[in-house]
């Protein structure tokens, strides 16, 4: 009797109305150096209305292990959590539908998890600029004092060419590989990636898992070959996008604050936290009259608006408050 290799990794791709970029991602996964018998691919389609289903199904025969799932509930966490429930691998490799993987991406992740103490692995998320980036974008994507590059507004990061332990918050959601047991322990991902008209239902996504890993003192590993390219579209290279990105982050941080308090009766402390965060952001700004400062200011002003928006919405809506403090979002699938 011939024994089939056991699936070790499950690649989980939540997607919504990005058929073109999804196709490029799947092509890059098809070219992985890791034997296809060792991994599976799950595409979780979050109610797309474009050609996502057609594109996904066209790859079904190009992988040894492939599954396409369409979900009705909206939100990035829906696809992430459904992928977790369907996964056969012990290592869950989450990525976004606008990335393209390095050829050795999965091989490297598989090797990194041979260390039983490692629970989270990330790598570079390098920008794939849709257009030549303006000067301010290059300025924000510059080396810091540690010779790293981190620009969370675009989910891009480069921590160099050395393998090292890192803070779990430096493993971004577009390249987030985690042991399945950790998702069991945390009871799934929190809400994230909601349509803008439902933004009050956004949460802190994978950050809750990162915080759990940090509190447990589990090991998070950075490996430069476990890396992807992440699309920075021309729409993102605008003040309008950065303001909205800041707004959405403000919503997420308001959500986190309320969950920690377990009550909306302590808003004075929440506002103090907001002021401290804004003080930190504004301290890093250059003159407001410089182009770089103008774009950074859009982030901070959007952040304040988003934080205050969410705090007010939760005060006004008991159902929203109940959603924010839910213990387990797996039961919403």
Residue frames as qw, qx, qy, qz and C-alpha x, y, z in Angstrom:
[[0.000, 0.887, 0.462, 0.000, 0.00, 0.00, 0.00],
 [0.419, 0.346, -0.003, 0.840, 1.40, 3.38, -1.07],
 [0.261, -0.708, -0.462, 0.466, 1.10, 6.03, 1.60],
 [0.267, 0.803, 0.213, 0.488, 0.38, 9.55, 0.39],
 [0.353, 0.145, -0.347, 0.857, 2.46, 12.38, 1.87],
 [0.205, -0.696, -0.614, 0.310, 0.66, 14.13, 4.71],
 [0.145, 0.798, 0.183, 0.556, -0.45, 17.69, 4.10],
 [0.531, -0.256, -0.391, 0.707, 1.61, 19.93, 6.37],
 [0.052, -0.237, -0.060, 0.968, 0.63, 23.43, 5.24],
 [0.229, 0.695, 0.678, 0.073, -2.71, 24.97, 4.37],
 [0.164, 0.004, 0.152, 0.975, -2.57, 28.18, 2.33],
 [0.068, 0.695, 0.683, -0.214, -5.68, 30.24, 3.10],
 [0.169, 0.073, 0.277, 0.943, -6.64, 33.08, 0.75],
 [0.174, 0.692, 0.573, -0.403, -9.65, 35.18, 1.72],
 [0.215, 0.028, 0.450, 0.867, -10.72, 37.19, -1.33],
 [0.247, 0.718, 0.553, -0.342, -13.36, 39.64, -2.48],
 [0.448, 0.870, 0.198, -0.064, -13.68, 41.12, -5.99],
 [0.093, -0.801, 0.506, 0.306, -10.00, 40.91, -6.91],
 [0.941, 0.253, 0.224, -0.019, -10.05, 38.33, -9.66],
 [0.574, 0.752, -0.265, 0.185, -7.06, 39.82, -11.51],
 [0.056, -0.704, 0.628, -0.327, -4.69, 39.90, -8.56],
 [0.820, -0.220, 0.460, -0.260, -5.96, 36.56, -7.25],
 [0.903, 0.427, -0.023, 0.022, -4.89, 34.96, -10.53],
 [0.375, 0.729, -0.476, 0.319, -1.34, 36.29, -10.14],
 [0.456, -0.541, 0.595, -0.381, -1.15, 35.03, -6.56],
 [0.925, 0.009, 0.335, -0.181, -2.30, 31.54, -7.52],
 [0.756, 0.599, -0.226, 0.137, 0.22, 31.47, -10.36],
 [0.080, 0.709, -0.593, 0.373, 2.99, 32.27, -7.89],
 [0.675, -0.333, 0.563, -0.341, 1.82, 29.49, -5.55],
 [0.941, 0.316, 0.061, -0.107, 1.71, 27.07, -8.47],
 [0.601, 0.650, -0.374, 0.275, 5.43, 27.77, -9.00],
 [0.528, -0.730, 0.375, -0.219, 6.46, 26.99, -5.42],
 [0.340, 0.502, -0.793, 0.054, 9.52, 24.82, -4.87],
 [0.420, -0.167, 0.773, -0.445, 7.74, 22.81, -2.16],
 [0.063, -0.115, -0.951, -0.279, 6.20, 19.52, -3.31],
 [0.451, -0.237, -0.203, -0.836, 2.48, 20.12, -3.90],
 [0.658, -0.269, -0.700, -0.075, 1.68, 16.94, -1.99],
 [0.435, -0.178, -0.576, 0.669, 2.73, 18.71, 1.20],
 [0.079, 0.250, 0.268, -0.927, 0.33, 21.65, 0.99],
 [0.176, 0.618, 0.749, 0.161, -3.23, 22.54, 0.10],
 [0.031, 0.060, 0.091, 0.994, -4.75, 25.80, -1.13],
 [0.014, 0.639, 0.753, -0.158, -8.11, 27.08, 0.10],
 [0.030, 0.221, 0.195, 0.955, -9.68, 30.11, -1.59],
 [0.032, -0.562, -0.722, 0.402, -12.41, 31.66, 0.57],
 [0.081, 0.365, 0.410, 0.832, -14.53, 33.89, -1.65],
 [0.026, -0.394, -0.566, 0.723, -16.29, 36.54, 0.44],
 [0.358, 0.714, 0.553, -0.237, -19.36, 37.02, -1.79],
 [0.192, -0.336, 0.412, 0.825, -17.48, 38.40, -4.82],
 [0.566, 0.647, 0.364, -0.359, -19.49, 39.74, -7.75],
 [0.285, 0.717, -0.494, -0.400, -16.67, 39.75, -10.32],
 [0.824, 0.313, -0.442, -0.166, -14.95, 36.75, -11.99],
 [0.263, -0.586, 0.706, -0.299, -13.34, 35.51, -8.79],
 [0.830, -0.033, 0.495, -0.256, -15.20, 32.18, -8.85],
 [0.831, 0.554, -0.048, -0.031, -14.23, 31.53, -12.46],
 [0.270, 0.752, -0.558, 0.223, -10.57, 32.36, -11.81],
 [0.473, -0.462, 0.678, -0.322, -10.40, 30.25, -8.67],
 [0.886, 0.118, 0.400, -0.203, -12.01, 27.22, -10.29],
 [0.692, 0.675, -0.256, -0.017, -9.67, 27.48, -13.28],
 [0.094, 0.649, -0.710, 0.255, -6.82, 26.59, -10.89],
 [0.833, -0.280, 0.302, -0.370, -8.56, 23.58, -9.37],
 [0.978, 0.187, 0.042, 0.080, -6.72, 21.11, -11.65],
 [0.462, 0.719, -0.358, 0.375, -3.38, 22.90, -11.31],
 [0.215, -0.552, 0.644, -0.483, -2.91, 21.88, -7.69],
 [0.380, -0.017, -0.924, 0.032, -2.93, 18.45, -6.06],
 [0.239, -0.518, -0.733, 0.370, -4.98, 19.81, -3.17],
 [0.017, -0.120, -0.121, -0.985, -7.31, 22.72, -3.85],
 [0.046, -0.593, -0.788, 0.158, -10.63, 23.89, -2.46],
 [0.039, -0.286, -0.164, -0.943, -12.87, 26.84, -3.39],
 [0.157, -0.536, -0.758, 0.337, -15.41, 28.05, -0.82],
 [0.047, -0.497, -0.225, -0.837, -17.93, 30.86, -1.18],
 [0.209, -0.367, -0.687, 0.592, -19.08, 32.53, 2.03],
 [0.028, -0.752, -0.534, -0.386, -22.18, 34.69, 2.40],
 [0.403, -0.860, -0.181, 0.254, -21.25, 36.73, 5.48],
 [0.446, 0.792, -0.142, 0.391, -18.94, 39.67, 4.73],
 [0.430, -0.840, 0.321, -0.084, -15.66, 40.43, 6.47],
 [0.417, 0.598, -0.681, 0.071, -12.07, 39.28, 6.16],
 [0.331, -0.348, 0.784, -0.393, -12.36, 37.30, 9.39],
 [0.859, 0.171, 0.230, -0.424, -15.06, 35.12, 7.81],
 [0.784, 0.510, -0.352, -0.027, -12.67, 33.78, 5.18],
 [0.131, 0.575, -0.726, 0.354, -9.82, 33.45, 7.65],
 [0.514, -0.224, 0.666, -0.492, -11.89, 31.51, 10.16],
 [0.900, 0.271, 0.091, -0.330, -13.61, 29.33, 7.55],
 [0.602, 0.580, -0.545, 0.073, -10.20, 28.44, 6.14],
 [0.151, -0.451, 0.766, -0.433, -9.08, 27.44, 9.63],
 [0.742, -0.013, 0.470, -0.478, -12.11, 25.18, 10.02],
 [0.881, 0.429, -0.048, -0.195, -11.51, 23.48, 6.66],
 [0.219, 0.751, -0.622, 0.026, -7.71, 23.16, 6.95],
 [0.982, -0.071, -0.174, 0.020, -6.02, 19.77, 6.99],
 [0.592, 0.413, -0.394, 0.569, -2.54, 21.13, 7.65],
 [0.585, -0.585, -0.395, 0.400, -1.15, 21.92, 11.10],
 [0.292, -0.334, 0.061, 0.894, 0.42, 25.10, 9.76],
 [0.313, 0.808, 0.497, -0.036, -1.94, 27.78, 8.41],
 [0.397, -0.102, 0.257, 0.875, -0.40, 30.12, 5.84],
 [0.201, 0.829, 0.465, -0.235, -2.55, 33.23, 5.49],
 [0.318, -0.114, 0.306, 0.890, -2.02, 35.69, 2.67],
 [0.336, 0.597, 0.226, -0.692, -3.95, 38.44, 0.92],
 [0.698, 0.496, 0.509, 0.092, -5.39, 38.25, -2.59],
 [0.381, 0.919, -0.075, 0.060, -3.11, 41.05, -3.84],
 [0.421, -0.693, 0.559, 0.174, 0.23, 39.42, -3.03],
 [0.833, 0.436, -0.339, -0.046, 2.67, 37.31, -5.06],
 [0.807, -0.541, 0.231, 0.054, 4.86, 34.79, -3.27],
 [0.011, 0.688, -0.707, -0.163, 8.60, 34.21, -3.55],
 [0.737, 0.208, -0.592, -0.250, 9.22, 30.77, -5.18],
 [0.468, 0.092, -0.799, 0.365, 10.72, 29.37, -1.95],
 [0.401, -0.431, 0.153, -0.794, 7.99, 30.87, 0.27],
 [0.881, -0.277, -0.069, -0.378, 6.27, 27.64, 1.31],
 [0.829, 0.149, -0.441, 0.311, 9.46, 25.58, 1.47],
 [0.211, 0.403, -0.450, 0.768, 10.96, 28.14, 3.85],
 [0.573, -0.404, 0.150, -0.697, 7.84, 28.27, 6.03],
 [0.946, -0.106, -0.273, -0.138, 7.77, 24.48, 6.23],
 [0.676, 0.218, -0.472, 0.522, 11.41, 24.41, 7.34],
 [0.058, -0.487, 0.331, -0.806, 10.95, 27.20, 9.86],
 [0.726, -0.373, 0.075, -0.573, 8.22, 25.30, 11.68],
 [0.792, 0.085, -0.585, 0.152, 10.47, 22.28, 12.20],
 [0.155, 0.185, -0.590, 0.771, 11.40, 24.10, 15.39],
 [0.324, -0.525, -0.785, -0.062, 8.53, 23.05, 17.66],
 [0.260, -0.510, -0.410, 0.710, 8.90, 26.22, 19.71],
 [0.023, 0.098, -0.289, -0.952, 8.05, 28.48, 16.76],
 [0.289, 0.520, 0.757, -0.271, 4.34, 29.32, 16.48],
 [0.357, 0.878, 0.218, -0.232, 4.38, 32.26, 14.04],
 [0.583, -0.112, 0.423, 0.684, 6.47, 32.93, 10.92],
 [0.354, 0.895, 0.187, -0.195, 6.68, 35.98, 8.70],
 [0.657, 0.009, 0.293, 0.695, 9.04, 37.52, 6.21],
 [0.067, -0.225, 0.175, 0.956, 9.32, 40.45, 3.90],
 [0.372, 0.710, 0.596, -0.054, 6.28, 42.03, 2.32],
 [0.336, -0.238, 0.287, 0.865, 7.91, 44.07, -0.41],
 [0.383, 0.627, 0.210, -0.645, 6.05, 46.75, -2.35],
 [0.408, 0.262, 0.689, 0.538, 4.95, 46.04, -5.88],
 [0.106, 0.501, 0.115, -0.851, 4.21, 49.61, -6.96],
 [0.545, 0.595, 0.590, 0.039, 1.48, 49.86, -9.58],
 [0.375, 0.880, 0.040, 0.288, 2.90, 53.23, -10.63],
 [0.512, 0.309, -0.369, 0.712, 6.17, 54.98, -9.88],
 [0.433, -0.689, -0.512, 0.275, 5.77, 56.01, -6.24],
 [0.067, 0.920, 0.004, 0.386, 5.88, 59.71, -5.43],
 [0.318, 0.514, -0.536, 0.590, 8.68, 61.16, -3.33],
 [0.489, -0.475, 0.361, -0.636, 6.65, 61.15, -0.12],
 [0.971, -0.091, -0.058, -0.213, 6.03, 57.40, -0.42],
 [0.750, 0.338, -0.409, 0.395, 9.74, 56.70, -0.84],
 [0.008, -0.564, 0.445, -0.695, 10.41, 58.95, 2.14],
 [0.737, -0.363, 0.247, -0.513, 7.99, 56.99, 4.31],
 [0.998, 0.054, -0.017, 0.014, 9.46, 53.70, 3.03],
 [0.337, 0.743, -0.495, 0.299, 12.99, 54.52, 4.16],
 [0.678, -0.017, -0.640, 0.362, 15.39, 52.68, 6.43],
 [0.489, -0.838, -0.062, -0.232, 14.90, 53.39, 10.11],
 [0.172, -0.802, 0.542, -0.183, 17.63, 53.53, 12.76],
 [0.722, -0.253, 0.641, -0.056, 17.70, 49.71, 12.88],
 [0.066, 0.348, -0.736, -0.576, 18.17, 49.48, 9.08],
 [0.271, 0.369, 0.888, -0.038, 14.63, 48.13, 8.73],
 [0.219, -0.080, -0.329, -0.915, 11.78, 49.34, 6.56],
 [0.024, 0.427, 0.873, -0.235, 8.24, 49.29, 7.96],
 [0.244, 0.005, -0.143, -0.959, 5.24, 51.06, 6.42],
 [0.206, 0.247, 0.903, -0.285, 2.13, 49.57, 7.97],
 [0.430, 0.503, 0.143, -0.736, -0.20, 51.87, 6.02],
 [0.614, 0.459, -0.466, -0.442, 0.63, 49.78, 2.93],
 [0.931, -0.215, 0.271, -0.114, 1.32, 46.51, 4.83],
 [0.751, 0.533, -0.302, 0.248, 4.90, 46.44, 3.59],
 [0.597, -0.739, 0.312, -0.017, 7.92, 45.46, 5.67],
 [0.784, 0.432, -0.362, 0.259, 11.56, 44.50, 5.24],
 [0.617, -0.760, 0.200, -0.047, 13.54, 43.56, 8.34],
 [0.072, -0.730, 0.663, 0.152, 16.71, 42.62, 6.49],
 [0.734, 0.347, -0.546, -0.207, 18.34, 39.41, 5.34],
 [0.098, 0.291, -0.870, 0.385, 18.95, 37.65, 8.66],
 [0.604, -0.400, -0.657, -0.210, 16.77, 35.01, 10.30],
 [0.098, 0.194, -0.553, 0.804, 15.71, 36.24, 13.74],
 [0.164, -0.566, -0.774, 0.232, 13.09, 36.20, 16.45],
 [0.006, -0.292, -0.137, -0.946, 10.78, 39.20, 16.26],
 [0.323, 0.195, 0.493, -0.784, 7.83, 40.83, 17.96],
 [0.343, 0.368, 0.857, 0.112, 4.68, 39.09, 16.59],
 [0.263, 0.812, 0.282, -0.438, 3.26, 42.48, 15.59],
 [0.052, 0.637, -0.517, -0.570, 5.89, 42.55, 12.81],
 [0.206, 0.112, 0.923, 0.304, 4.18, 39.60, 11.11],
 [0.372, 0.219, -0.044, -0.901, 1.59, 41.31, 8.91],
 [0.699, 0.232, 0.535, -0.414, -1.69, 39.68, 7.90],
 [0.682, 0.616, -0.222, -0.325, -0.72, 39.47, 4.23],
 [0.616, 0.403, -0.661, 0.143, 2.06, 37.01, 5.15],
 [0.487, -0.464, 0.472, -0.570, 0.96, 35.37, 8.38],
 [0.707, 0.082, -0.696, -0.096, 1.86, 31.71, 9.01],
 [0.406, -0.448, 0.498, -0.621, 0.71, 30.28, 12.32],
 [0.083, 0.011, -0.992, 0.097, 0.25, 26.94, 14.04],
 [0.441, -0.413, -0.590, -0.535, -3.35, 25.78, 13.96],
 [0.511, -0.422, -0.666, 0.344, -3.28, 25.17, 17.71],
 [0.161, -0.157, -0.216, 0.950, -2.85, 28.92, 18.31],
 [0.339, -0.186, -0.360, -0.849, -6.07, 29.64, 16.39],
 [0.578, -0.407, -0.704, -0.068, -7.81, 27.02, 18.55],
 [0.442, -0.319, -0.507, 0.668, -6.48, 28.74, 21.66],
 [0.013, -0.165, -0.049, 0.985, -7.55, 32.22, 20.54],
 [0.381, 0.530, 0.708, -0.270, -10.92, 31.05, 19.17],
 [0.504, 0.624, 0.488, 0.344, -10.33, 32.48, 15.73],
 [0.315, 0.168, 0.105, 0.928, -9.61, 35.82, 14.12],
 [0.073, 0.605, 0.434, -0.664, -11.35, 38.99, 15.16],
 [0.486, 0.783, 0.388, -0.012, -13.31, 41.03, 12.57],
 [0.295, -0.495, 0.359, 0.734, -11.29, 42.85, 9.92],
 [0.100, -0.059, 0.680, 0.724, -11.59, 44.06, 6.33],
 [0.288, 0.593, 0.693, -0.291, -15.26, 45.06, 6.50],
 [0.282, 0.610, 0.447, 0.591, -16.88, 46.95, 3.59],
 [0.177, 0.164, -0.208, 0.948, -16.65, 50.68, 4.30],
 [0.464, -0.422, -0.227, -0.745, -20.40, 51.01, 4.77],
 [0.841, -0.442, -0.292, -0.109, -20.11, 48.46, 7.63],
 [0.455, 0.512, -0.495, 0.535, -16.84, 49.79, 9.04],
 [0.454, -0.577, 0.345, -0.585, -18.22, 50.06, 12.58],
 [0.968, -0.169, 0.082, -0.165, -18.10, 46.23, 12.66],
 [0.624, 0.545, -0.475, 0.297, -14.37, 46.18, 12.00],
 [0.776, -0.627, 0.017, 0.068, -12.16, 44.78, 14.77],
 [0.184, -0.824, 0.510, 0.162, -8.46, 44.24, 15.31],
 [0.777, 0.475, -0.377, -0.166, -8.07, 41.23, 13.01],
 [0.857, 0.111, -0.425, 0.271, -4.88, 39.26, 13.51],
 [0.069, 0.621, -0.427, 0.653, -3.60, 41.70, 16.13],
 [0.749, -0.457, 0.202, -0.435, -5.52, 39.84, 18.82],
 [0.986, 0.039, -0.099, 0.125, -3.61, 36.68, 17.88],
 [0.510, 0.543, -0.338, 0.575, -0.32, 38.59, 17.87],
 [0.312, -0.638, 0.339, -0.617, -1.07, 39.95, 21.34],
 [0.932, -0.280, 0.077, -0.218, -1.89, 36.46, 22.60],
 [0.878, 0.263, -0.211, 0.340, 1.39, 35.12, 21.23],
 [0.217, 0.631, -0.353, 0.656, 3.25, 37.98, 22.85],
 [0.571, -0.566, 0.266, -0.532, 1.59, 37.47, 26.23],
 [0.988, -0.132, 0.059, -0.060, 2.32, 33.72, 26.13],
 [0.219, -0.755, 0.568, 0.243, 5.93, 34.46, 25.14],
 [0.868, 0.267, 0.402, 0.119, 5.68, 32.10, 22.20],
 [0.401, -0.387, 0.442, 0.703, 8.34, 32.44, 19.52],
 [0.564, 0.782, 0.195, -0.178, 7.72, 34.43, 16.34],
 [0.632, -0.237, 0.459, 0.577, 10.31, 34.04, 13.59],
 [0.398, 0.819, -0.107, -0.398, 11.31, 36.29, 10.71],
 [0.680, -0.076, 0.593, 0.425, 12.80, 34.58, 7.67],
 [0.118, 0.577, -0.252, -0.768, 13.78, 36.68, 4.64],
 [0.089, 0.093, -0.844, -0.520, 12.90, 33.88, 2.20],
 [0.049, 0.499, 0.855, -0.136, 9.39, 33.45, 3.60],
 [0.008, -0.440, -0.046, 0.897, 8.38, 36.53, 1.69],
 [0.389, 0.645, 0.645, 0.127, 5.85, 38.03, -0.69],
 [0.116, 0.107, 0.202, 0.967, 5.36, 41.06, -2.90],
 [0.076, 0.627, 0.676, -0.380, 2.37, 43.18, -1.94],
 [0.256, 0.580, 0.454, 0.626, 0.58, 45.37, -4.47],
 [0.099, -0.535, -0.279, 0.791, 0.55, 49.09, -3.70],
 [0.358, 0.640, 0.604, 0.312, -2.10, 50.32, -6.11],
 [0.216, 0.347, 0.108, 0.906, -2.17, 53.84, -7.49],
 [0.416, -0.704, -0.356, -0.453, -5.32, 54.50, -5.45],
 [0.729, -0.544, -0.287, 0.301, -3.33, 53.95, -2.26],
 [0.536, -0.019, -0.010, 0.844, -0.82, 56.63, -3.19],
 [0.080, -0.633, -0.291, -0.713, -3.24, 59.43, -2.34],
 [0.114, -0.231, 0.488, -0.834, -4.17, 61.57, 0.65],
 [0.718, -0.162, -0.113, -0.667, -7.70, 60.23, 0.44],
 [0.840, -0.015, -0.542, -0.006, -6.53, 56.65, 0.90],
 [0.411, 0.169, -0.625, 0.642, -4.18, 57.47, 3.76],
 [0.364, -0.258, 0.269, -0.854, -6.92, 59.37, 5.59],
 [0.851, -0.128, -0.201, -0.468, -9.24, 56.38, 5.24],
 [0.735, 0.125, -0.612, 0.262, -6.46, 53.98, 6.25],
 [0.099, 0.228, -0.555, 0.794, -5.92, 56.05, 9.38],
 [0.606, -0.206, 0.040, -0.767, -9.70, 56.14, 9.98],
 [0.880, -0.047, -0.421, -0.214, -9.95, 52.36, 9.77],
 [0.551, 0.147, -0.642, 0.512, -7.02, 51.91, 12.14],
 [0.201, -0.267, 0.371, -0.866, -8.71, 54.26, 14.57],
 [0.803, -0.167, -0.168, -0.546, -11.81, 52.05, 14.45],
 [0.814, 0.063, -0.562, 0.134, -9.65, 48.99, 15.14],
 [0.317, 0.207, -0.587, 0.716, -7.92, 50.60, 18.11],
 [0.481, -0.270, 0.174, -0.816, -11.23, 51.77, 19.56],
 [0.880, -0.082, -0.366, -0.292, -12.47, 48.17, 19.28],
 [0.664, 0.127, -0.614, 0.408, -9.39, 46.87, 21.10],
 [0.013, -0.288, 0.446, -0.847, -9.72, 49.46, 23.87],
 [0.671, -0.233, 0.016, -0.704, -13.39, 48.63, 24.49],
 [0.874, -0.028, -0.480, -0.066, -12.72, 44.89, 24.58],
 [0.475, 0.181, -0.613, 0.605, -9.99, 45.41, 27.17],
 [0.225, -0.225, 0.357, -0.878, -12.30, 47.49, 29.29],
 [0.123, -0.301, -0.945, -0.026, -15.25, 45.12, 28.83],
 [0.021, -0.756, -0.563, 0.333, -17.41, 48.18, 29.35],
 [0.311, 0.584, 0.256, 0.705, -18.17, 51.45, 27.60],
 [0.378, -0.889, -0.257, -0.032, -18.41, 53.30, 30.92],
 [0.612, -0.565, 0.141, 0.535, -14.70, 54.15, 30.92],
 [0.585, 0.705, 0.238, 0.325, -14.50, 56.36, 27.87],
 [0.141, -0.969, 0.199, 0.025, -12.44, 58.98, 29.67],
 [0.610, -0.466, 0.575, 0.283, -9.54, 56.51, 29.81],
 [0.704, 0.410, 0.499, 0.296, -10.14, 55.61, 26.17],
 [0.288, 0.940, 0.087, 0.159, -9.83, 59.25, 25.16],
 [0.369, -0.824, 0.403, 0.147, -6.63, 59.56, 27.19],
 [0.727, -0.084, 0.599, 0.326, -5.21, 56.57, 25.31],
 [0.553, 0.712, 0.358, 0.242, -6.24, 58.18, 22.02],
 [0.014, 0.991, -0.129, 0.016, -4.48, 61.41, 22.92],
 [0.552, -0.594, 0.535, 0.239, -1.30, 59.53, 23.81],
 [0.719, 0.230, 0.569, 0.326, -1.35, 57.65, 20.50],
 [0.385, 0.872, 0.223, 0.204, -1.93, 60.84, 18.54],
 [0.251, -0.918, 0.279, 0.128, 0.83, 62.60, 20.44],
 [0.659, -0.297, 0.600, 0.342, 3.20, 59.83, 19.39],
 [0.617, 0.522, 0.502, 0.309, 2.07, 60.01, 15.76],
 [0.181, 0.972, 0.096, 0.116, 2.33, 63.77, 15.55],
 [0.474, -0.760, 0.355, 0.268, 5.74, 63.76, 17.19],
 [0.670, -0.065, 0.597, 0.436, 7.07, 61.76, 14.25],
 [0.486, 0.784, 0.366, 0.121, 5.76, 64.22, 11.66],
 [0.442, 0.037, 0.123, 0.888, 7.94, 66.62, 9.78],
 [0.123, 0.266, 0.100, -0.951, 6.71, 70.15, 9.21],
 [0.492, 0.512, 0.651, -0.268, 3.07, 70.17, 8.15],
 [0.369, 0.786, -0.124, -0.481, 4.14, 72.27, 5.17],
 [0.047, -0.421, 0.835, 0.352, 6.30, 69.48, 3.68],
 [0.679, 0.096, -0.497, -0.532, 4.77, 66.93, 1.33],
 [0.457, 0.022, -0.866, 0.202, 5.81, 64.07, 3.60],
 [0.050, 0.092, 0.623, -0.776, 4.27, 65.77, 6.61],
 [0.527, 0.092, -0.111, -0.838, 1.05, 66.40, 4.71],
 [0.697, 0.025, -0.644, -0.315, 0.54, 62.71, 3.98],
 [0.364, -0.042, -0.812, 0.455, 1.49, 61.62, 7.47],
 [0.226, 0.050, 0.371, -0.899, -0.91, 64.17, 8.89],
 [0.645, -0.009, -0.384, -0.661, -3.71, 62.64, 6.80],
 [0.589, -0.056, -0.801, 0.092, -3.05, 59.34, 8.57],
 [0.191, -0.104, -0.665, 0.715, -3.16, 60.88, 12.04],
 [0.369, 0.061, 0.100, -0.922, -6.25, 63.01, 11.36],
 [0.675, -0.028, -0.565, -0.473, -8.08, 60.04, 9.85],
 [0.458, -0.046, -0.825, 0.328, -7.08, 57.96, 12.87],
 [0.071, 0.090, 0.508, -0.854, -8.59, 60.43, 15.33],
 [0.553, 0.060, -0.167, -0.814, -11.81, 60.64, 13.30],
 [0.661, 0.005, -0.713, -0.234, -12.11, 56.85, 13.11],
 [0.298, -0.052, -0.792, 0.531, -11.44, 56.32, 16.79],
 [0.230, 0.124, 0.367, -0.893, -14.04, 58.88, 17.84],
 [0.594, 0.062, -0.425, -0.681, -16.54, 57.59, 15.26],
 [0.594, -0.057, -0.802, -0.033, -16.37, 54.06, 16.64],
 [0.137, -0.088, -0.695, 0.700, -16.53, 55.12, 20.28],
 [0.392, 0.115, 0.125, -0.904, -19.70, 57.08, 19.56],
 [0.633, 0.044, -0.581, -0.509, -21.29, 54.29, 17.51],
 [0.461, -0.083, -0.854, 0.225, -20.76, 51.79, 20.33],
 [0.079, 0.107, 0.514, -0.847, -22.30, 54.20, 22.84],
 [0.499, 0.161, -0.069, -0.849, -25.39, 54.48, 20.65],
 [0.782, 0.149, -0.446, -0.409, -25.88, 50.82, 19.65],
 [0.667, -0.426, 0.552, -0.265, -26.10, 48.00, 22.19],
 [0.955, 0.247, 0.162, -0.018, -25.96, 45.40, 19.43],
 [0.541, 0.716, -0.337, 0.285, -22.68, 46.84, 18.17],
 [0.284, -0.678, 0.573, -0.363, -21.30, 46.79, 21.71],
 [0.884, -0.140, 0.407, -0.183, -22.26, 43.11, 21.99],
 [0.847, 0.512, -0.064, 0.129, -20.47, 42.44, 18.71],
 [0.207, 0.802, -0.456, 0.327, -17.33, 44.21, 19.92],
 [0.360, -0.538, 0.667, -0.369, -17.07, 42.17, 23.14],
 [0.954, 0.086, -0.137, -0.251, -17.93, 38.75, 21.62],
 [0.596, -0.548, 0.583, 0.076, -15.66, 36.02, 22.93],
 [0.502, -0.052, 0.800, 0.323, -15.80, 33.82, 19.84],
 [0.418, 0.530, -0.167, -0.719, -16.40, 34.89, 16.23],
 [0.010, -0.135, 0.942, 0.306, -16.24, 31.35, 14.89],
 [0.240, 0.421, 0.839, -0.246, -19.94, 30.95, 15.66],
 [0.329, 0.641, 0.069, -0.691, -20.81, 33.68, 13.14],
 [0.037, 0.309, -0.772, -0.554, -19.87, 31.48, 10.17]]
